[in-house]
Amino acid sequence: MKLGKYKHFKGNVYEVIAVAKHSETLEDLVIYKSLTDSKFWARPKKMFLEKVKVGDKLIPRFEAI
């Protein structure tokens, strides 16, 4: 996946800085930083890239900007 800035479907912007492996399951984890408060987050790559239902539409959870 491409590193860089992504917009969350709720509006906040984050910077993806790495894709790491979970130490036990070897699942890909996206490591990203909030550009609002500088907190770091990790989320399974599959979940990061999935679509979420908003109203009656499916939209990307995160979208590259």
C-alpha positions in Angstrom: 0.0 0.0 0.0 1.1 3.6 -0.7 2.5 5.6 2.2 1.3 9.2 2.6 -1.8 11.1 3.6 -5.3 9.6 3.9 -8.6 11.1 4.8 -10.8 9.1 7.2 -14.5 8.9 6.2 -15.3 11.1 9.3 -13.1 13.8 8.0 -9.8 13.7 9.9 -6.5 13.4 8.0 -3.8 10.8 8.8 -0.4 10.0 7.5 0.4 6.3 6.9 4.1 5.9 7.9 4.5 2.1 7.7 3.0 -1.3 7.2 4.2 -3.7 10.0 3.6 -7.3 10.9 1.7 -8.4 14.0 4.3 -10.4 16.1 2.0 -13.4 16.7 -0.3 -13.6 13.7 1.9 -12.0 11.0 -1.1 -10.0 9.9 -0.3 -6.7 8.1 -0.9 -3.7 10.3 -1.1 -0.1 9.0 0.8 2.3 11.2 -0.5 5.8 10.9 -0.4 9.2 12.6 -3.1 11.7 13.2 -2.3 15.1 11.7 -4.7 16.7 14.2 -3.2 15.6 17.5 0.0 13.6 16.5 -1.2 10.3 18.1 -0.1 7.1 16.5 -2.5 4.3 15.6 -2.3 0.8 14.2 -5.1 -1.0 12.3 -5.2 -4.3 10.4 -4.6 -3.5 6.7 -7.7 -5.4 5.7 -9.8 -3.1 8.0 -7.9 0.0 6.9 -8.8 -0.7 3.2 -12.4 -1.9 3.7 -15.5 0.0 2.9 -17.9 1.2 5.6 -21.7 1.7 5.4 -22.7 5.4 5.8 -26.5 5.7 5.4 -27.2 3.5 2.4 -23.8 3.9 0.8 -20.6 1.9 1.1 -17.6 4.3 1.1 -13.8 3.7 1.8 -12.9 3.9 5.5 -9.7 5.8 4.3 -9.0 7.5 1.0 -5.6 8.5 -0.3 -5.3 12.3 -0.8 
